[in-house]
Amino acid sequence: MKFYDLVDYILNIILPENLNCFLCDLPISKSNSYSICKSCFCKLNYIENGCKICGKPIKSGNAEYSSRYSDDGEYDEARQGCDFCRKKSFLFDRNISILEYNETSSRIVFKYKYGKRTFLARVISDMMCDILDKKYSDVLANADFVTFVPLSKERIKERGFNQSEKLAKYICKRYNLEVVELIKRVKNTKKLYGLNSADRKKVLRNAFEINPEYKNKLNGKRVVIIDDIFTSGSTMNEISKALRLNGVFEIISITFLTGEYKK
C-alpha cells in the first residue's frame, strides 16, 4: 500500500462522512447520496446529451449547434462531432464526461485535488459509476486495459496523491477490474490551468511514454483512461499518441467534468 493510500485509509476511519454536506457544510441525512445536500445537488448539471466524440454538452437550443441536429431534434451521431471538436484531429476515439463544469461541480474537484479531501475520490467515482451503469455499461466491460493520467513525481510530492489514479482504483474496484499503470509521465510540465489549447500542446509535447512492462502487450487492444477534467483534449491526445504508436486499437477516456464549448 502506497503511503498516501494508507493516510487516506486512516482519515476515512477517523473522519466519518455524510454528517454534513461537503460543499456547504449544512447537516444532511445519512441517506443522502454522495454526501451532498439537496440544494447543492440541484446545482450540478449532468450531461444528458454529450458530443459523441469530445463529450461536451450539446444544447439543442443553442444556434451554433443547430446544424448538428437531425430533423426530429435528436443529435445526429453520424455527423463528425460538435463545433468544438469537428475540426480537430483527436487521436482518441471518444471522451465521456459525467457533469458539466460549473461553479458547484468545479468546487468538488478543487476540494478533492487541493483541499486534501481525499474521501471525495469515492464520492466522485460513485457519481461516475452510477451514470456509466445507466448509459455506458459496455465501455469498461469491453476494455482490455483501464489506466489513468499520470502525474510527475514532483507533482505527486506537492499534492500528495494522483487524483486520477485514485478515481480509477475506486471505479475499477466497483467493477472488479484491474487498474494498470500503462503510461509514465517523463516531463514535469507546468500547470495547464489558464493556458489555451496551442500552449497546452507545446507544454505536453513528448511528456508521456508507455510503461516498458506493457509495451509489447498493447497491439490491437482497447484502452480506457480515467481523469478528472476534460478541457481542450490536449492531455488525452498526447497520451493517445503514445498508445497509438504502440498499436492500441481503441482509446476512450472517462472524465468527471467537461465544460460547454463557447466561441
C-alpha positions in Angstrom: 0.0 0.0 0.0 1.4 3.4 -1.0 1.9 5.9 1.8 -0.8 8.3 0.6 -3.3 5.4 0.3 -2.5 4.5 3.9 -3.1 8.1 5.1 -6.4 8.1 3.2 -7.4 4.9 4.8 -6.8 6.2 8.3 -8.6 9.5 7.6 -11.6 7.7 6.3 -11.8 5.8 9.6 -11.4 8.8 12.0 -13.4 11.3 9.9 -16.9 9.9 9.2 -18.7 11.1 6.1 -22.3 12.0 5.4 -22.8 14.1 8.5 -22.6 17.4 6.7 -22.7 18.4 3.0 -19.1 18.7 2.0 -19.9 21.7 -0.2 -21.9 24.0 2.1 -21.4 22.2 5.5 -25.1 22.0 6.3 -26.2 18.9 8.2 -27.6 16.1 6.0 -29.2 12.8 6.4 -27.1 9.7 6.3 -29.3 8.5 3.5 -28.2 11.4 1.2 -26.5 10.3 -1.9 -22.9 11.4 -2.4 -22.7 13.4 0.9 -24.3 16.4 -0.7 -27.4 18.3 0.4 -30.4 18.6 -2.0 -29.7 22.3 -2.6 -26.1 21.8 -3.7 -27.0 18.6 -5.7 -29.6 20.5 -7.7 -26.8 22.9 -8.9 -25.0 20.0 -10.6 -25.7 19.7 -14.3 -25.5 16.1 -15.5 -24.6 15.8 -19.2 -27.7 14.3 -20.8 -26.8 14.9 -24.4 -23.0 15.0 -25.0 -21.0 15.1 -28.2 -20.2 11.5 -29.3 -16.6 12.4 -29.7 -15.4 15.0 -27.2 -18.3 14.6 -24.6 -19.0 18.3 -24.3 -22.7 19.2 -23.7 -24.8 19.6 -26.8 -27.5 22.3 -26.3 -30.5 21.9 -28.7 -31.5 25.5 -28.1 -28.1 26.9 -29.0 -27.9 28.2 -32.6 -24.3 27.2 -33.0 -25.2 23.6 -32.6 -28.4 23.6 -34.7 -26.7 22.2 -37.8 -25.6 19.1 -35.8 -29.2 18.0 -35.2 -31.5 15.9 -37.4 -35.0 17.0 -38.3 -36.6 15.4 -35.3 -34.3 17.4 -32.9 -32.1 14.5 -31.9 -28.4 14.7 -32.1 -27.1 13.1 -35.3 -24.4 10.6 -34.3 -23.3 10.2 -38.0 -22.0 13.8 -38.1 -18.4 14.4 -37.2 -18.6 15.9 -33.7 -19.7 19.2 -32.3 -18.4 22.6 -33.3 -15.6 22.2 -30.6 -14.1 19.0 -32.0 -15.2 18.5 -35.6 -12.1 20.3 -37.0 -9.7 18.8 -34.5 -7.6 15.7 -35.1 -8.1 13.8 -31.9 -6.1 10.5 -31.6 -8.5 9.1 -29.1 -11.9 7.7 -30.2 -14.1 9.3 -27.6 -14.4 11.1 -24.3 -17.3 10.6 -21.9 -17.9 13.2 -19.3 -20.4 13.0 -16.5 -21.0 16.5 -15.2 -20.9 19.9 -16.8 -18.1 22.2 -15.4 -19.8 25.0 -13.4 -19.2 26.8 -10.1 -20.5 23.9 -8.0 -19.0 20.9 -9.8 -15.6 22.6 -10.0 -15.6 23.1 -6.3 -15.9 19.4 -5.8 -12.8 18.8 -7.8 -11.0 21.7 -6.2 -11.7 20.4 -2.7 -10.6 16.9 -3.8 -7.3 17.9 -5.5 -6.2 20.8 -3.4 -8.2 20.6 -0.1 -6.9 17.2 1.0 -10.5 15.8 0.9 -9.4 12.5 -0.5 -12.6 10.8 0.6 -14.1 12.7 -2.4 -12.5 10.1 -4.7 -15.2 7.7 -3.5 -17.9 10.3 -4.0 -16.8 11.3 -7.5 -16.2 7.7 -8.6 -19.7 6.7 -7.3 -21.2 9.6 -9.3 -19.3 8.5 -12.4 -20.2 4.8 -12.0 -23.9 5.5 -11.5 -24.0 7.1 -14.9 -21.7 4.5 -16.5 -24.1 1.8 -15.3 -27.1 3.6 -16.9 -25.7 4.8 -20.2 -22.2 3.3 -20.9 -22.1 -0.1 -19.3 -20.3 -1.6 -22.3 -17.3 0.8 -22.2 -15.5 -0.8 -19.2 -16.8 -4.2 -20.0 -15.1 -4.2 -23.4 -11.8 -2.7 -22.2 -8.6 -4.7 -22.2 -6.8 -2.2 -20.0 -8.0 0.6 -17.6 -5.5 3.2 -16.8 -5.2 6.8 -15.6 -3.5 10.1 -16.4 -0.1 10.0 -14.7 1.4 12.9 -12.7 5.1 13.7 -12.4 6.9 12.7 -9.2 7.3 16.4 -8.4 3.5 17.0 -8.7 2.7 13.9 -6.6 5.1 15.1 -3.9 3.5 18.5 -4.0 -0.2 17.3 -3.9 0.3 14.0 -2.0 -1.6 11.8 -4.4 -2.6 11.4 -8.0 -6.3 12.3 -8.2 -6.9 10.3 -11.5 -5.3 7.2 -10.1 -7.5 7.2 -7.0 -10.6 7.6 -9.2 -9.5 4.8 -11.4 -8.9 2.5 -8.4 -12.4 3.1 -7.0 -14.1 2.8 -10.3 -12.3 -0.5 -11.1 -13.0 -1.8 -7.6 -16.7 -1.4 -8.2 -16.5 -3.4 -11.5 -13.9 -5.9 -10.2 -11.4 -4.7 -12.8 -7.6 -4.2 -12.5 -6.0 -0.7 -12.8 -2.7 -0.7 -14.6 -0.1 2.0 -14.9 0.2 2.0 -18.7 1.6 5.5 -19.0 4.6 7.2 -17.5 5.0 11.0 -17.3 8.6 11.7 -18.3 8.3 15.5 -18.1 7.5 17.7 -15.1 5.2 20.0 -17.1 4.0 23.3 -15.6 0.3 23.6 -14.6 -2.1 23.8 -17.6 -4.8 25.9 -15.9 -5.3 29.1 -17.8 -3.3 28.0 -20.9 -5.0 28.0 -24.3 -5.1 24.9 -26.5 -2.0 25.7 -28.5 0.1 26.4 -25.4 -1.1 23.2 -23.8 0.0 21.2 -26.8 3.5 22.8 -26.5 3.8 22.1 -22.8 2.7 18.5 -23.1 4.7 17.5 -26.2 6.5 14.2 -25.5 5.5 14.3 -21.9 4.3 10.7 -21.8 5.8 7.3 -22.5 4.5 3.8 -22.4 5.4 1.8 -19.3 8.0 -0.7 -20.6 6.2 -3.5 -18.8 3.3 -3.1 -21.3 5.0 -2.1 -24.5 4.6 -5.4 -26.2 1.1 -6.0 -24.9 -0.9 -3.2 -26.5 -1.3 -4.2 -30.1 -5.0 -4.4 -31.1 -6.2 -3.6 -27.5 -8.9 -1.4 -26.2 -7.8 1.1 -23.5 -9.9 3.2 -21.1 -8.3 6.2 -19.5 -9.7 7.8 -16.3 -9.2 11.5 -15.5 -11.0 14.2 -13.5 -11.4 17.0 -16.1 -11.6 17.2 -19.9 -10.7 20.7 -21.1 -9.1 21.0 -24.5 -8.3 17.3 -25.0 -4.5 18.1 -25.2 -3.5 15.8 -22.4 -5.6 12.9 -23.6 -4.3 13.5 -27.2 -0.7 13.3 -26.1 -1.3 10.2 -24.1 -3.2 8.7 -27.1 -0.2 9.4 -29.4 2.0 7.2 -27.3 -0.7 4.5 -27.2 -1.4 4.6 -30.9 2.4 4.3 -31.7 2.2 1.0 -29.7 -0.7 -0.4 -31.7 -3.7 0.4 -29.5 -6.9 -0.2 -31.4 -9.4 1.9 -29.4 -9.0 4.7 -26.8 -11.8 6.0 -24.7 -11.4 8.5 -21.9 -13.9 8.8 -19.0 -13.8 12.1 -17.1 -15.8 13.6 -14.3 -16.2 17.1 -15.7 -16.1 19.0 -19.0 -17.2 22.4 -20.0 -19.7 23.6 -22.6 -17.9 24.8 -25.7 -18.3 28.6 -26.2 -16.9 30.6 -29.1 
